[in-house]
């Protein structure tokens, strides 16, 4: 995992976005298969990210809707 993280960090911002777009379907499939586990595993990281970005859930949703 660490090697993948290092390689991801080395990408340009545009490449990182392209990578995330390429993997959205796989992430969605994982969520469909076991949404409870993914939510339990990911919520602490999402909460930390929102705190670090000084954003709450409504701000995050608003940002996502404003493309």
C-alpha positions in Angstrom: 0.0 0.0 0.0 2.8 2.4 0.9 4.4 1.9 -2.6 1.0 2.7 -4.2 0.7 5.9 -2.1 4.2 7.0 -3.0 3.4 6.5 -6.7 0.1 8.4 -6.3 1.7 11.3 -4.6 4.2 11.6 -7.5 1.4 12.2 -10.0 0.4 15.6 -11.1 -2.9 17.0 -9.8 -4.5 16.2 -13.2 -3.2 12.7 -13.2 -4.5 12.2 -9.6 -7.9 13.3 -10.7 -7.8 11.0 -13.8 -6.8 8.1 -11.5 -9.7 8.8 -9.1 -12.1 9.0 -12.1 -10.9 5.7 -13.4 -11.5 4.0 -10.1 -14.9 5.5 -9.2 -16.8 2.4 -10.6 -14.7 0.0 -8.5 -15.3 2.1 -5.4 -19.0 2.2 -6.1 -19.1 -1.6 -6.6 -17.3 -2.1 -3.2 -19.8 0.2 -1.5 -22.8 -1.7 -3.0 -21.3 -5.0 -1.8 -20.6 -3.9 1.8 -21.7 -0.3 2.5 -21.8 -0.7 6.3 -18.2 -1.9 6.5 -16.9 0.9 4.1 -18.8 3.6 6.1 -17.4 2.3 9.4 -13.9 2.2 8.0 -14.0 5.5 6.1 -16.0 7.8 8.3 -13.0 8.6 10.7 -10.9 9.5 7.7 -13.7 11.6 6.2 -14.2 13.4 9.5 -10.5 14.1 9.8 -10.3 15.4 6.2 -13.3 17.7 6.8 -11.7 19.1 10.0 -8.4 19.7 8.3 -10.2 21.5 5.4 -12.4 23.4 8.0 -15.5 22.1 6.4 -18.7 20.5 7.7 -20.9 17.9 5.9 -23.2 20.6 4.4 -20.1 22.5 3.1 -18.8 19.3 1.6 -22.1 18.5 -0.1 -22.4 22.1 -1.3 -18.9 21.9 -2.8 -19.7 18.6 -4.5 -22.9 20.0 -6.0 -21.2 23.2 -7.4 -18.9 21.2 -9.7 
